[in-house]
Amino acid sequence: MTKIFLSYLIFLLAGCTSAQFDRRKEAIEFAHYILDRHQLEDYSSYYLVILQSNMCGACTVDVIDFLSQNLGKSHKKKILVMTVYRDDIYTELHTAVPDLKIIEDKEYKVEDFGLRMTKDLLFHIENGEISYWSYLADGNYDQIERYIKRH
């Protein structure tokens, strides 16, 4: 009985893991909206970062430090959407990654598109599709850093 339960549990857990973002359609629509709304051209391959409004201090510092150290290593274009504008974050990121396009979400479009999450998001978008995504969280930093270095 225990073997059957464990087999079922492993099968269930394996089926729940997915590399595809569950709000994929909304994220792609949001990315197209950002490009159109801000008249951004020649963005066939770029990183899109969404900083959520739940900035908690230590975890926000970690995310900003990670982005400052790693986004600048990529030759791809980069867009960061801030759901809540903070001058200190803008200054730090703009200084560390001068080619980063920083956009304030004054119209609450992140929420309108269903992308309001508890964690910050990073997407790599190529030719209008999500080729990679991750939550910006401590446990994912090594994987994200390796991905940015390869792409």
C-alpha positions in Angstrom: 0.0 0.0 0.0 2.8 2.4 0.9 4.6 1.7 -2.4 1.4 2.4 -4.3 0.9 5.7 -2.4 4.5 6.8 -3.0 4.3 5.9 -6.7 1.2 7.9 -7.0 2.7 10.9 -5.1 5.8 10.9 -7.3 3.6 10.7 -10.4 1.4 13.5 -9.2 4.4 15.8 -8.3 6.1 15.1 -11.6 2.9 16.0 -13.4 2.7 19.3 -11.5 6.1 20.7 -12.5 6.0 22.6 -15.7 8.6 24.7 -17.5 5.8 26.7 -19.1 4.6 29.8 -17.3 0.9 29.3 -16.5 0.0 32.9 -17.5 2.0 32.7 -20.7 -0.7 34.2 -23.0 -1.1 37.2 -20.6 2.6 37.7 -20.3 3.1 37.8 -24.1 0.1 40.2 -24.5 1.6 42.4 -21.8 5.0 42.4 -23.5 3.4 43.4 -26.8 1.5 46.1 -25.0 4.7 47.5 -23.4 6.4 47.6 -26.8 3.5 49.3 -28.5 2.7 51.7 -25.7 6.2 53.0 -25.3 7.0 52.8 -29.0 9.9 50.4 -28.6 11.3 49.1 -31.8 13.8 46.4 -32.7 12.9 44.3 -29.7 13.0 40.8 -31.3 15.0 39.3 -28.4 14.9 41.0 -25.0 14.6 40.5 -21.3 11.4 41.8 -19.5 11.5 42.1 -15.8 8.4 42.9 -13.7 9.2 44.2 -10.2 6.1 43.7 -8.1 4.9 46.3 -5.6 5.5 44.1 -2.5 9.0 45.4 -1.9 10.0 44.0 1.5 13.5 45.3 2.1 16.0 42.4 2.2 14.4 40.4 -0.6 14.1 43.6 -2.7 17.8 44.4 -2.1 18.7 40.9 -3.2 16.7 41.2 -6.4 18.1 44.6 -7.3 21.7 43.4 -6.5 21.1 40.4 -8.7 19.7 42.4 -11.6 22.5 45.0 -11.3 25.2 42.3 -11.4 23.7 40.1 -14.2 21.5 42.1 -16.6 24.4 44.2 -17.7 26.3 41.1 -18.8 23.7 40.5 -21.6 23.9 42.1 -25.0 20.2 41.8 -25.4 17.8 44.7 -24.9 16.2 44.9 -21.4 13.0 46.3 -20.1 12.1 46.7 -16.4 8.6 47.5 -15.4 8.2 48.9 -11.9 4.7 48.5 -10.4 5.7 51.0 -7.8 8.3 53.7 -8.7 11.2 54.0 -6.2 13.8 56.6 -7.0 16.6 54.6 -5.2 15.9 51.5 -7.3 15.7 53.5 -10.5 19.0 55.1 -9.8 20.8 51.9 -8.8 19.6 49.9 -11.8 20.1 52.7 -14.3 23.6 53.2 -13.0 24.5 49.5 -13.1 22.7 48.7 -16.4 22.6 51.9 -18.5 20.9 50.3 -21.4 18.0 49.2 -19.2 14.7 50.7 -20.3 12.8 51.4 -17.0 9.0 51.9 -17.2 6.7 52.8 -14.3 3.4 51.0 -14.5 1.2 54.1 -13.7 -1.8 52.6 -15.3 -1.7 49.3 -13.4 -1.4 47.2 -16.5 0.6 44.5 -14.7 -2.5 43.8 -12.6 -4.9 44.3 -15.6 -3.0 41.6 -17.5 -3.1 39.2 -14.6 0.6 39.3 -13.8 0.4 40.6 -10.3 2.3 38.0 -8.3 4.0 37.7 -5.0 7.4 37.4 -6.6 9.2 39.5 -9.2 9.4 38.0 -12.7 12.0 37.7 -15.5 11.1 36.7 -19.0 13.3 36.2 -22.1 11.2 37.0 -25.1 12.3 36.0 -28.6 10.2 36.8 -31.7 7.1 37.4 -29.6 7.3 34.2 -27.6 8.6 33.4 -24.1 11.7 31.4 -24.4 12.6 31.4 -20.7 11.0 32.7 -17.5 11.7 32.6 -13.8 10.7 34.1 -10.6 13.4 36.3 -9.3 14.1 34.5 -6.0 17.2 33.4 -4.2 16.8 29.8 -5.1 16.6 30.6 -8.8 19.6 33.0 -9.1 22.2 30.5 -10.2 19.9 29.1 -12.9 19.0 32.5 -14.2 22.7 33.6 -14.2 23.7 30.6 -16.2 20.8 31.2 -18.7 21.8 34.9 -19.1 25.4 33.9 -19.7 24.4 31.4 -22.4 22.0 33.7 -24.2 
